[in-house]
Amino acid sequence: MSLFRRLPRALPKRCFSTSTRRNSRVVVSGIQPTGIPHLGNYFGALANWVNLQNNADLDDVLLYMVVGWHALTLPQVPAELAASRSDMLAVLLAIGLDPKRSIMFHQDNNRDHAELAWIFNCMTSMGMLRRMTTWKSRAAASKNLSDNAQVDEGALNAGLFTYPVLMAADILAYNATHVPVGDDQTQHLELARDLVERFNTTYSPVFTMPGIIKTPSKRVLSLRDPTSKMSKSAPDASSRVLLTDSPDTIAAKIRVAVTDSISGITYDPVARSGTANLLTILAACTEERPEDVALRYANKHHGHLKKDVVEAVAEKLRPAREEFERIRVDKAYLESVAKDGARRAAERSGETMKRVREAIGLP
């Protein structure tokens, strides 16, 4: 894999389409090791990572990390976190990410992230962090509350409050040019962009301005409460389909999915959120629009729709599930991938941090 070219000046503040061909890119993204991903994670992010890899130019650089430090912003059981950390890397390999093409590593194996986060913390105002809204929803989710629920800020740890700064460091340690983000993470990328402008103006132009990669994604909702996103932390396990669920488990969860008593099948996310959610899931599996899928079921019942959703989801997840079960027990291979990825990542972040230290007067 060839080294990426550092851009001569900051990119303009704009979004980028994945269909636009351009100069070499440095793409960075990460996922927390907090349990096996579910359908929402897969269709919302992971499938797009694989597409980005498979459609990348030869001189593009892609870095995908398991962000263990972010997981610590909420209470964790050490043994479970260690297992989830390993399993998440196995999941990334199982879905089709290639460690020879993409740099795959554990964030906590590269101390440059923590050092850069501290430097950025010293440049980030409390006011900027208070404008971040996702830490509130993350805290609410940890207590199984709605995103709009009131959260006692006095009980929050400092890590949860400042984790957007660490996220900025994750991105900028590699001078990322592009970051695939969901709607709920756009605010964090804006913080990273603000820090680029602040650092480059205060010291010297070390950082590239990262742009947003707009990728097609399906918003998959809870099977039991289709007014909320599918979540790993929801108390009802039947509300989510995990990438490792067996066909029988998938069938059991889809059978109890909330729908409605209206005759016929139509796609109406507002009035018929449960039905729309099933159509969205089926459309994601078949790579169609949910509106088009709905037309095929206009004169059918929910039983027909659920049956087809079960079959489509089970088949969609089968290759990844089988590969995951094979890879997760191969600890030597997982350690080898993680070690090589950490080495390659550190080589790149080390170049950035050398320039950062020189710029701030701590060479």
N, C-alpha and C positions, 0 to 999 in steps of 0.2 A: 504494500500500500504506500503510495507516494505521500510525501509530506505536504500539508496544505500550505498554500500561499497566504501570508498575512496581507489583508487588504490595506492599501496605502492610506485610506481615510475612512471615517465612519460611514456606515451605510445610512441612507436616508430613512426617516421614520415611516415605515410602510410595512404592509403585510406581503408575503410572498406566496405564490401559488406553486404547488408541487409540479404543475405541468409546464412551468416556465424554465427553459434551459438557460444556464447561467455559468458564471465562474465557479471554481471549486468551492464547496461548502464544508463547513464544520457543523455537524448536527449533534446536539446534546439533549438527552432526556433521561429521566430516572423514574423508578418505582419503589415504593416502600415495601419492605419485607414483613408485611402484616397479614399473613394468611394467603391461601391460594387465591389467585384472581378469579373473578366471576365474569359472567357474560358482558356486563357493563364495562369492566376493565379491558376485556379482550376487544370488543368492537369499538370502544371509545379511544383506546391508545395502542394496545399491543399489536393488533393487526396492522395498524398504520405504521408502526415501527418496521415490521417485516416488509411492507410495501415500499417504504422509504429505502430500505436496504436493497431490495431487488431492483429498484428503478434508479439507484444512485449512479452517477458518473464514476469512472474509475478513480479519479483524483479526489472525490468527496471523502470526507472523514466522518464516520459515525461513531459516537460514544454513547453506550447505554449502560447505566449504572443501577445497582441495587443500593438505595440510599438508607443505610442502617442508622445513621445519626439522626435522620428525620423521625425515625420510628421512636426514638427515645423521648420525643416531646410528650408522649403519653406513656403511662405505666406499662411496663413489659415484664414478662416472666423470662429470666435469662435463658433457660434451657429452650423455651418455646421460640424465643427470638433467634437463637442460634440455628435451630432447625428451619425456621421460616426463611432465614437468610440464605441457607443452602438450597432450600426448595425453590425460592424465587429465581435463583440463577438457573436451576434445572428447568423451570417453566419457560424462561426466555430462550433457552436452547431448544426446548421441545416444540415451541411454536414456529421455529424456523430461522431464528437469528443465528448467523454463522460467525463464530469467533475469529475466523480468518479474514472475514470482510468487515465486521463490526468489532469495535473495542468494547468488551464486556467485562465489567469489574465491580467490586464492592467499593462504594464511596469511602467507607471507613478504613480502607487499606491505603488511602492517599491523604496524608496529613496536610497537603497543600490547601485542601478545601477548608479545613478549620482555621488555618493561618489567614487565608484571604477573607474568610467570614469575619474574623476579629478586626481586620483592617477596615472592612466595610462597615462593621458595627460602629466604629469610631467616626464614620462619616455619615451615619444615618440618624436622623432626628427621631425623637419619640413621636412627633406629630406625623411623620411619614408612616411609621409602623401602626399608629392608631387608625390611619385611614385604610389599612388592610382589613378586609372583612372576613377573609377565609379562616383566620385563626379562631374567630368566634364560632363559625360553623363547624370547624374541626373539634373544638372543645365541646360543642353541643352534641355532635355525633358520638363522641366518646361516652356521653351520658344517655345516649339514645333519645335525645331531644330533637325537636325540629330545628331547622337552620335558623329560624327567626326567634327561637326561644332566648330568654334573657340568661346570660351567663355571668356568674360572679367573677369579675376580673381579678379580685383580690386573691382568689384561689389558684390562678393560673401560674404555671412556672415560666421563667424568663425564656426558656428555650422555645416554648410554643409561641410566645410573643415575637421572638426574633427569627423564627425559622425562615421567613421570606428572605432574610439577609443571607442565610446559609444557602438557600436555593439560588440566589444571585451568584454566590461564590461557586456553586456547582457548575453554573453555566459559563461564567467568565474566566474561571481557571483555565479553560481550554480555548478562550477567545472564540466562542461559538458565534457563527454567523447566522444560524437558524435554529429555532427551538419549536418543536411541535407541542402545542399546548391546547388544553380544553378551555371552555369558557370560564371555568372557575379558577383557572390559573393565569389568565391574562394579566390580572392586576400584579402578580408577582413578577412577570416579565417586564412590566412597566417600571417596577422598582429597579430591576437590573439595568434597564436602559437609563434610568435617572442616575444610577451610580456610575455608569460608564461616562456619562456627560460630566458628572461632578469630579470624578477622579482625573479624567483627561484634561479638564480645565484647571484643576488645582495643581496637578503635578506635571504629567506629560502624557501624550497620546499613546497609552499602552494598550487600551482595550478597543476591540471592534464592537460596533453597535449591533446587537443581535436582532434579527427579524423574526417574525412569527410565521411558522408554516401552517397554513390553513389546510387541514386534511379532512376528508369526509368522515364523519363519525355518527354513530347511532346512539341516541340517548336512551339507554335501557333502564326501565323503571322496576321498582320492587314488584314481585309477583303477588304479594299480599297487600300492598298499599301503593297502587299505581299513581299516587300523587307525589311520591318520593323516589329518588334515585335508588337503584339497586345498590346495596351496601353490605360490606363484609361484617360490619359491626351491629347490624340489626339483630335483635334477639331471636326472631323467628327464622330458623335455618331454611325453611321452605320458601322464603322470600327471594332467594337467590339461587342461581345455577352456577356451580363452580366448574372450572375447566377440567377438574378431575372426577366429576360426578359420573357414575355408571349410567347406562341407558335406563335401567330400572329406576334409579334415583331421579333422573331427569324427568321421566314419565310421572312419577309420584308428585313432583313439585309443580309441573305444568298442569296436572289434573286439578290441583287446588288453587290455581291462579285465579285471582278475582277478575270477573268479567261483568256482565249485566244480563238482564232478562229481556232485552229488546230483540225482536225477531230480525234475522238477517245480520250480515256482517258489513259494517262500514268503518271507514277510517276517520275517526273524530277524536283527536287527542284531548279535547276539552270535555265534551259530553260523554264520551265513551273511553275513558283513559285506559281501563283494563284491556278492552278489546284492541285498542290502538297499540298498546304495548306488545301484545302477542303478534300483531301484524308487523310491528317494527322489528321484532326478533326474527320472525320468519323472513322478512325482506333482507335483513342483514346477512342471513345464512345463504340466501339465494342471489344476493347482490342485485336486488330490484328496489323499486320505490314502494313503500308500504301502500300508497294509494293504488298502485297497479295490482298489488297482491290482493287487496281488498275486493277488487272487481271479480276475482275468481271465486270468491266466497259469498257473493251478494245474496245468493239464495240458499246458503247452507247454514248450519248451526255451529255453535261454539265447539261442540264435540268434534266436528270435522276439522275445525281450525286447530284445536289443541293437539289432535292426533298428528297432524302434519308438522306442527311446531316441534313436537317431541322427536319425530323422525329426523327433521332437518337439523336440529340442535345436536342430537346424538351423533349424527354423521359428521357434522362440522367439527365437533370436538374430538372425535375418535382418534385421528392421527396424533394430535398433541397429547391426548390422555395416555395413549399407549407409549409414546416416546418419553413422556415424563416419568412413567413408572419404570422405564428402563434406565433413564439417566440418573434419577434421584438416588439410586443405590450405588452408583459408580462414583464414590467419593474421590478417588484418585483423579478421575477425569475432571470433576468439578473444581478440585483444588488447582489442577493444571490450568484450566481456563481462567480461573480467578487470578492466579499468580501472573500469568502472561498478560492478561488484561490490565492488571494493576501496574505492571512494569511499563507497558506502552502508554498508559494514561499518565503516569508520573513523568515520563520523558517529555510529554507535551506541556503538562502543567508546570513542570520545573522551569521551562523556558519562560513561561509567563511570570512566574513568581520571581525569577531573577530580575526581570525588568521592573516588577512592582517594588521590590526591595530597594533597588537602586533609585527609583523615582521618589520614594518617601524618605530616603536617607538612612535606611537600615540594610545596607548591602551585606 
